[in-house]
Amino acid sequence: MGSHDNMMKGEGATNAKECAIACVKSGGKYALYDSAAKRAYKLDNQKKAGSFAGQKVTITGTLDSDDSIEVKNIQAGS
Protein backbone atom coordinates (compact mmCIF):
# COMPACT_ATOMS: atom_id res chain seq x y z
CA MET A 1 0.00 0.00 0.00
CA GLY A 2 3.03 2.24 0.00
CA SER A 3 3.00 3.35 3.61
CA HIS A 4 2.10 2.27 7.09
CA ASP A 5 -0.38 5.15 7.33
CA ASN A 6 -2.73 3.41 4.90
CA MET A 7 -2.54 0.08 6.72
CA MET A 8 -2.57 1.32 10.32
CA LYS A 9 -6.21 2.33 10.14
CA GLY A 10 -7.30 -1.18 9.20
CA GLU A 11 -4.98 -2.91 11.65
CA GLY A 12 -5.69 -0.60 14.60
CA ALA A 13 -1.96 0.10 14.92
CA THR A 14 -0.57 3.33 16.35
CA ASN A 15 2.89 3.21 14.76
CA ALA A 16 4.83 1.60 11.91
CA LYS A 17 6.27 -1.19 14.09
CA GLU A 18 2.85 -2.29 15.37
CA CYS A 19 1.51 -2.13 11.82
CA ALA A 20 4.27 -4.29 10.36
CA ILE A 21 3.94 -6.88 13.11
CA ALA A 22 0.14 -7.00 12.69
CA CYS A 23 0.49 -7.47 8.93
CA VAL A 24 2.92 -10.37 9.41
CA LYS A 25 0.61 -11.99 11.99
CA SER A 26 -2.17 -11.73 9.39
CA GLY A 27 -0.09 -13.74 6.91
CA GLY A 28 2.12 -11.06 5.38
CA LYS A 29 5.89 -11.15 5.10
CA TYR A 30 8.53 -8.62 6.05
CA ALA A 31 9.79 -6.70 3.03
CA LEU A 32 12.01 -3.74 2.21
CA TYR A 33 10.01 -0.87 0.72
CA ASP A 34 11.86 1.69 -1.39
CA SER A 35 9.61 4.76 -1.21
CA ALA A 36 11.58 6.63 -3.91
CA ALA A 37 11.10 3.82 -6.43
CA LYS A 38 7.74 2.72 -4.95
CA ARG A 39 8.89 -0.91 -4.96
CA ALA A 40 8.88 -3.66 -2.38
CA TYR A 41 11.51 -6.35 -2.13
CA LYS A 42 10.89 -9.71 -0.45
CA LEU A 43 13.41 -10.63 2.24
CA ASP A 44 14.63 -14.20 2.63
CA ASN A 45 15.51 -13.87 6.34
CA GLN A 46 12.18 -13.13 8.03
CA LYS A 47 13.54 -13.68 11.55
CA LYS A 48 16.29 -11.10 11.15
CA ALA A 49 13.90 -8.67 9.44
CA GLY A 50 11.41 -8.97 12.31
CA SER A 51 13.89 -7.34 14.68
CA PHE A 52 13.61 -4.16 12.59
CA ALA A 53 9.83 -4.15 12.01
CA GLY A 54 8.57 -0.73 10.93
CA GLN A 55 12.01 0.91 11.00
CA LYS A 56 14.08 2.54 8.28
CA VAL A 57 16.97 0.18 7.58
CA THR A 58 19.99 -0.41 5.41
CA ILE A 59 20.21 -3.92 4.00
CA THR A 60 23.17 -5.55 2.32
CA GLY A 61 22.69 -8.70 0.34
CA THR A 62 22.06 -10.08 -3.11
CA LEU A 63 19.11 -9.02 -5.26
CA ASP A 64 17.60 -12.00 -7.04
CA SER A 65 15.77 -11.92 -10.37
CA ASP A 66 12.38 -12.20 -8.60
CA ASP A 67 12.92 -8.94 -6.65
CA SER A 68 13.83 -10.78 -3.46
CA ILE A 69 16.89 -10.06 -1.38
CA GLU A 70 19.17 -12.67 0.16
CA VAL A 71 19.92 -10.75 3.34
CA LYS A 72 23.50 -10.66 4.58
CA ASN A 73 23.07 -7.80 7.05
CA ILE A 74 20.40 -5.43 8.32
CA GLN A 75 21.12 -2.34 10.37
CA ALA A 76 19.10 0.65 11.49
CA GLY A 77 19.02 3.35 8.84
CA SER A 78 18.90 7.08 9.09
C-alpha positions as CSV (number, residue, x, y, z in Angstrom):
1,M,0.0,0.0,0.0
2,G,3.0,2.2,0.0
3,S,3.0,3.4,3.6
4,H,2.1,2.3,7.1
5,D,-0.4,5.2,7.3
6,N,-2.7,3.4,4.9
7,M,-2.5,0.1,6.7
8,M,-2.6,1.3,10.3
9,K,-6.2,2.3,10.1
10,G,-7.3,-1.2,9.2
11,E,-5.0,-2.9,11.7
12,G,-5.7,-0.6,14.6
13,A,-2.0,0.1,14.9
14,T,-0.6,3.3,16.3
15,N,2.9,3.2,14.8
16,A,4.8,1.6,11.9
17,K,6.3,-1.2,14.1
18,E,2.8,-2.3,15.4
19,C,1.5,-2.1,11.8
20,A,4.3,-4.3,10.4
21,I,3.9,-6.9,13.1
22,A,0.1,-7.0,12.7
23,C,0.5,-7.5,8.9
24,V,2.9,-10.4,9.4
25,K,0.6,-12.0,12.0
26,S,-2.2,-11.7,9.4
27,G,-0.1,-13.7,6.9
28,G,2.1,-11.1,5.4
29,K,5.9,-11.1,5.1
30,Y,8.5,-8.6,6.1
31,A,9.8,-6.7,3.0
32,L,12.0,-3.7,2.2
33,Y,10.0,-0.9,0.7
34,D,11.9,1.7,-1.4
35,S,9.6,4.8,-1.2
36,A,11.6,6.6,-3.9
37,A,11.1,3.8,-6.4
38,K,7.7,2.7,-4.9
39,R,8.9,-0.9,-5.0
40,A,8.9,-3.7,-2.4
41,Y,11.5,-6.3,-2.1
42,K,10.9,-9.7,-0.5
43,L,13.4,-10.6,2.2
44,D,14.6,-14.2,2.6
45,N,15.5,-13.9,6.3
46,Q,12.2,-13.1,8.0
47,K,13.5,-13.7,11.5
48,K,16.3,-11.1,11.1
49,A,13.9,-8.7,9.4
50,G,11.4,-9.0,12.3
51,S,13.9,-7.3,14.7
52,F,13.6,-4.2,12.6
53,A,9.8,-4.1,12.0
54,G,8.6,-0.7,10.9
55,Q,12.0,0.9,11.0
56,K,14.1,2.5,8.3
57,V,17.0,0.2,7.6
58,T,20.0,-0.4,5.4
59,I,20.2,-3.9,4.0
60,T,23.2,-5.5,2.3
61,G,22.7,-8.7,0.3
62,T,22.1,-10.1,-3.1
63,L,19.1,-9.0,-5.3
64,D,17.6,-12.0,-7.0
65,S,15.8,-11.9,-10.4
66,D,12.4,-12.2,-8.6
67,D,12.9,-8.9,-6.6
68,S,13.8,-10.8,-3.5
69,I,16.9,-10.1,-1.4
70,E,19.2,-12.7,0.2
71,V,19.9,-10.8,3.3
72,K,23.5,-10.7,4.6
73,N,23.1,-7.8,7.1
74,I,20.4,-5.4,8.3
75,Q,21.1,-2.3,10.4
76,A,19.1,0.6,11.5
77,G,19.0,3.3,8.8
78,S,18.9,7.1,9.1
